[in-house]
Amino acid sequence: MTAGYIAGSLVGSFAIAYLCDTFVSDKKAFGGSIPKTVSDKEWWLATDTKFQAWPRTAGPPVIMNPVSRQNFIVRSTE
């Protein structure tokens, strides 16, 4: 009997949370609009192309000493 109340209240709370989330975010209950960077497919494709581009370049590996806050560049031992 108690397990039924717990399961029912969990399902009910998830349903209420879903409805509130949908109302606030999708229906824009507090106003606002969807940013152009999210809704524009060309922008999305250009951003995705940029992030998937190779070769990726970065600096040398760095070790940070948190006590003195000094950064040391790791040199190859070869």
Secondary structure, 3 states (H helix, E strand, C coil): CHHHHHHHHHHHHHHHHHHHHHHHHHCCCCCCCCCHHHHCHHHHHHHHHHHCCCCCCCCCCEEEECCCCEEEECCCCC
